[in-house]
């Protein structure tokens, strides 16, 4: 099927394109930009006048809750949320039930996703069996099944000898290790940043040093083993500075930040708003400003939604007892646009954080509009304003700290492999 997307402002961060031109799609691939290829006849035409045409978003952290947690969300509901947010590729952490530690589980998840044909799913394999931190998984078999990286998700790996062995093994085969740095002992039972708000509300706290101690260990082991290390959801200014220094040193280290932490701080907890019970915790205004500075100078490579749908009952609890997590797939694009506007970041640069950069972190050939590339596209209206209303979200998880916020920028069309999978 041939599709013409005409009159749109095309932004492709990889190829440094930001200009008004037409996009021609043929046989599920990008056939041409600007001028129609010979003999091209469109079967479908999308008028993108006053709209922006960009590669489909790539999200490096989106929990789909299958298998095992279907009462929180289903693959169908979260795929619908993904395409409504312009997300055409996503990576899901391995903390399902059972965890993604066997090739059969990974193959089943990818098969289910392919049948739905709405979004590409690139699972992260469990670094250890059952995420118990004792025995390494069969990384070769999990990679063959479709895993793009290996992670413990939010489950701590306290045995540093096991972690070192995992990094050595991964380095040998060129696999990526993804870690969220948090010392489980320093963070034990904590639910909020160790600052003014936690003190005022009497909430158990998680100090910044819980992140930096774990991060120091991970960086030291990466230095020793030569592994390709990705730091997930950095949350503190101190953490950003450590990663900046590691990059200057030449370590193979990258990192991402949650969109929640780009915009929110500990103050947003207010009076025990459980929608702000997140992992890692929302930190100080100074930390948030440092995260934004890290995005501007390239220390932080990507922005993710950290999409973690939670059932309503689990959030209707006292803050310290409420389940952590928030929905985010449908909010990723408008929140990145909001950050770009606030910090006066050119769109070409801002959109790289949710297209080509995360695709490169996963090692997949997505996130760009090069000739011959998969025709995964997001077409959005940058000017339309809308209010976040949980009931209107397609995700089964309706909890978000941005409930009631005014957003600007809404997806009009999402294409996957040259097929229209969402239209508003």
MARKOLDO-63015 format. One line per field, with one value per residue (C-alpha): z, y, x; residue in one letter. Coordinates in steps of 0.25 Angstrom, whole numbers. Each point is the difference from the previous one (the first is absolute). Layout:
REM MARKOLDO-63015
up: Z, ...;
north: Y, ...;
east: X, ...;
code: a, ...;
***
This chain:
REM MARKOLDO-63015
up: 0, -4, 10, -3, 12, -6, 5, 14, 7, 0, 12, 0, 11, -6, -14, 6, -9, 5, -13, -6, -10, -4, 4, -9, 6, -9, 4, 15, -2, -2, -15, -1, 6, -7, -14, -4, -5, -15, -2, 14, 1, 14, 5, 12, 2, 14, 0, 11, -2, 13, 6, 3, -6, 7, 3, 9, 15, 6, 15, 8, 13, -2, 9, -8, 13, -8, 3, 15, 3, -10, 11, -1, -15, -12, -13, -8, 9, 1, -15, -2, 9, -7, -14, 6, 5, -13, 6, -11, 8, 15, 9, 12, 13, 4, 13, -5, 7, -3, -3, -14, 3, -10, -15, -1, 8, -9, -13, 5, 4, -14, -7, 7, -3, -15, -1, 5, -10, 7, 6, -1, 14, 3, 14, 10, 5, 15, 4, 10, 1, 7, 2, 13, -2, 1, -13, -14, -11, -13, -7, -13, -1, 5, -11, -11, 6, -2, 12, -3, 14, 14, 13, 14, -2, 14, 7, 7, -3, 13, -3, -7, -4, -7, -7, -4, -6, -7, -6, -4, -7, -7, -4, -6, -10, -2, 8, 7, 15, 5, 15, 8, 11, 14, 12, 6, 15, -1, -7, 9, 2, -5, -9, -2, -2, 13, 0, 6, -5, 6, 13, 0, -3, 8, -12, 0, -8, -11, 0, -13, 5, -2, -15, 0, 8, -10, -11, 4, 1, -14, -6, 7, -5, -14, 0, 5, -10, -12, -1, -8, 12, 0, 12, 1, 6, 6, 10, 7, -3, 6, -8, -13, 4, 2, -14, -6, 6, -5, -14, 0, 4, -12, 7, -8, 8, -4, 9, -1, 8, 3, -6, 14, 6, -11, 4, 15, 13, 15, 2, -10, 11, 6, 11, -2, -15, -3, -15, 3, 7, -11, -1, 1, 9, -5, 5, 3, -9, -1, -4, -11, -5, -1, -8, -10, -1, -2, -12, -6, 0, -5, 13, 1, -13, 0, 7, 3, 5, 11, -3, 12, 0, 14, 3, 7, 13, 2, -1, 9, 12, 10, -8, 7, -3, -14, -12, -7, -15, -10, -14, -10, -15, -4, 7, -5, -12, 6, 12, -9, -8, 13, 5, -14, 1, 14, -2, -14, -6, -15, -4, -8, 12, 10, -9, -1, 15, -4, -14, -5, 14, 7, -13, 0, 15, -3, -13, -9, -14, 4, 3, -13, -14, -9, -14, 2, 15, 6, -2, 15, 1, 10, -6, 11, 1, 8, 3, 5, 16, 8, 15, 6, 4, 5, -5, -14, 0, -8, 10, 10, 11, 2, 11, -4, 8, -12, 2, -3, -7, -13, -11, -14, -12, -3, -9, -13, -7, 3, -10, 2, -11, -10, 6, 7, 14, 7, -5, 9;
north: 0, 14, 11, 15, 9, 14, 15, -4, 5, -12, -1, -11, 2, -11, 6, 14, 3, 11, 5, 0, -12, -12, -14, -12, -14, -12, -15, 4, 8, 15, 1, 15, 13, 13, -6, -12, -12, -4, -6, 3, 0, 2, -10, 9, 15, 7, 15, 4, 15, 7, -13, -6, -13, -7, -15, -8, 2, -11, -1, -8, -3, -4, -11, -7, -9, -13, -11, 0, 13, 1, 6, 13, 0, -9, 0, 5, 12, 4, -2, 9, 11, -1, 3, 11, 6, -2, -11, -10, -7, -3, -8, -7, -4, -14, 1, -8, -12, -9, 9, 0, -10, -11, 1, -6, 12, 10, -7, -1, 15, 4, -9, 6, 14, -3, -6, 14, 7, 13, 3, -7, -7, -2, -7, 1, -13, -3, 0, -11, -11, 5, 13, -6, 5, -14, -7, 6, -3, -6, 14, -7, -7, 12, 9, -10, 1, 15, 7, 12, 3, -7, 6, -2, 10, 7, -13, 2, -9, 1, -10, 8, -13, -5, 14, 0, -14, 5, 12, -9, -10, 11, 8, -13, -1, 15, 0, 12, 0, 10, 4, 9, 5, -1, -6, -9, 2, 15, 1, -11, 3, 14, 6, 15, 9, 2, 15, 11, -7, -14, 7, 8, -12, -10, -9, -10, 6, -5, 9, 4, -8, -13, 3, 5, -12, -10, 8, 1, -16, -1, 9, -6, -14, 6, 5, -13, -9, 10, -3, 9, 6, 7, 7, 1, 11, 9, 9, 9, 11, -8, -12, 8, 6, -14, -5, 13, -3, -15, 5, 9, -11, -8, -11, -7, 6, 6, 4, 5, 8, -2, 11, 2, 4, 10, 8, -4, 1, -4, 12, -6, -11, 11, -6, -15, 0, -15, 2, 6, -13, -3, -8, 6, 11, 14, 8, 14, 12, 1, -15, 3, 12, -9, -10, 10, 5, -14, -1, 13, -4, -15, -7, -6, -7, -2, 3, -11, -1, -10, -5, -9, -1, -3, -4, 10, -7, -1, 15, 3, -2, 8, 6, -10, -12, 4, -8, 8, 3, 9, -1, 8, -6, 11, 11, -2, 9, 12, 0, 0, 11, 8, -2, 5, 12, 3, -2, 6, -13, -1, -11, -7, -2, -3, -10, -8, -4, -8, -5, -3, 1, -11, -9, 1, -4, -12, -3, 0, 6, 9, 15, 6, 3, -4, -5, -15, 0, -6, 10, 2, 14, 10, 11, 10, 14, 9, 10, -7, 2, -11, -4, -13, -7, -14, -6, 4, -7, -13, -7, -9, 8, 13, 5, 12, 12, 8, -1, 13, 6, 8, -7, 5, -9, -12, -12, 0, -12, -12, -9, -13, -7, 9, -3, 10, -6, 13, 12, 10;
east: 0, 5, -2, 3, 1, 0, 1, 6, 13, 9, 9, 11, 10, 10, 1, -1, -13, -9, -8, -13, -1, -8, 3, -2, -3, 1, 0, 1, 12, 4, 1, 4, -1, -3, -2, -8, 8, -3, -13, -5, -16, -5, -11, -2, 3, 1, 0, 10, -2, 4, 4, 14, 4, 11, 5, -9, 5, 9, -3, 11, -9, -14, -6, -11, -4, 0, 2, -5, -6, -12, -9, 9, 0, 0, 8, -12, -2, 14, 3, -12, 6, 13, -5, -9, 13, 7, 9, 4, 11, 2, 8, -7, 8, 1, -8, -12, -6, 7, 12, 6, 11, -4, 0, -14, -6, 7, -4, -15, 0, 6, -10, -12, 6, 2, -15, -5, 9, -1, 14, 14, 4, 14, 1, 11, 4, 2, 15, -2, -10, -13, 7, 5, 14, 7, 1, 2, -10, 4, 2, 3, -13, -8, 7, -4, -14, 0, 6, 7, 6, 1, -5, -4, -12, -2, 5, 13, 12, 7, 11, 10, 8, -12, -1, 14, -1, -13, 8, 12, -9, -8, 13, 5, -12, -3, -13, -5, -2, -11, 0, -8, 9, -5, 6, -11, 5, 1, -14, -6, -15, 2, -11, 4, 12, 8, -3, -10, -13, 3, 4, -12, -10, 8, 2, 12, 11, 9, 13, 7, 12, -8, 1, 15, 5, -6, 4, 14, 0, -6, 10, 12, -4, -3, 15, 5, -8, -1, -15, -10, -8, -13, -5, -15, -8, 11, -7, 11, 10, 11, -4, 1, 13, 6, -5, 6, 13, -1, -3, 12, 9, -5, -8, -11, -11, -13, -13, -14, -10, -14, -9, -6, 13, 2, -12, -4, 7, -2, -9, -10, -3, -8, -9, 3, -4, 2, 1, 14, 4, 10, 13, 10, -6, -2, 12, 3, -1, 15, 0, -10, 8, 12, -8, -4, 14, 5, -10, 4, 15, -2, 4, -14, -3, -15, -13, -10, -14, 3, -14, -4, -16, -5, -15, -8, -2, 16, 0, -11, 9, 8, 12, 10, -9, -4, 6, 10, -1, -8, -5, 8, 0, -10, 7, 14, 0, -8, 9, 13, -6, -3, 14, 5, -8, 4, 15, 0, 5, -1, -10, 10, 8, -11, -7, 14, -2, -13, 4, 14, 7, -8, 0, 15, 0, -8, 8, -12, -1, -12, -2, 3, -5, 11, -3, -3, -3, -12, -12, -3, -5, -7, -7, -5, -6, 10, -10, -13, -2, -6, -2, 4, -12, 3, -14, 4, 14, 0, 9, -6, 8, -7, 10, 9, 6, -4, -15, -7, 13, -1, 8, 3, 3, -9, 2, -9, 6, 9, 6, 7, 6, -7, -14, -9, -2, -5, -8, -7;
code: x, x, x, x, x, x, x, x, x, x, x, x, x, x, x, x, x, x, x, x, x, x, x, x, x, x, x, x, x, x, x, x, x, x, x, x, x, x, x, x, x, x, x, x, x, x, x, x, x, x, x, x, x, x, x, x, x, x, x, x, x, x, x, x, x, x, x, x, x, x, x, x, x, x, x, x, x, x, x, x, x, x, x, x, x, x, x, x, x, x, x, x, x, x, x, x, x, x, x, x, x, x, x, x, x, x, x, x, x, x, x, x, x, x, x, x, x, x, x, x, x, x, x, x, x, x, x, x, x, x, x, x, x, x, x, x, x, x, x, x, x, x, x, x, x, x, x, x, x, x, x, x, x, x, x, x, x, x, x, x, x, x, x, x, x, x, x, x, x, x, x, x, x, x, x, x, x, x, x, x, x, x, x, x, x, x, x, x, x, x, x, x, x, x, x, x, x, x, x, x, x, x, x, x, x, x, x, x, x, x, x, x, x, x, x, x, x, x, x, x, x, x, x, x, x, x, x, x, x, x, x, x, x, x, x, x, x, x, x, x, x, x, x, x, x, x, x, x, x, x, x, x, x, x, x, x, x, x, x, x, x, x, x, x, x, x, x, x, x, x, x, x, x, x, x, x, x, x, x, x, x, x, x, x, x, x, x, x, x, x, x, x, x, x, x, x, x, x, x, x, x, x, x, x, x, x, x, x, x, x, x, x, x, x, x, x, x, x, x, x, x, x, x, x, x, x, x, x, x, x, x, x, x, x, x, x, x, x, x, x, x, x, x, x, x, x, x, x, x, x, x, x, x, x, x, x, x, x, x, x, x, x, x, x, x, x, x, x, x, x, x, x, x, x, x, x, x, x, x, x, x, x, x, x, x, x, x, x, x, x, x, x, x, x, x, x, x, x, x, x, x, x, x, x, x, x, x, x, x, x, x, x, x, x, x, x, x, x, x, x, x, x, x, x;
***
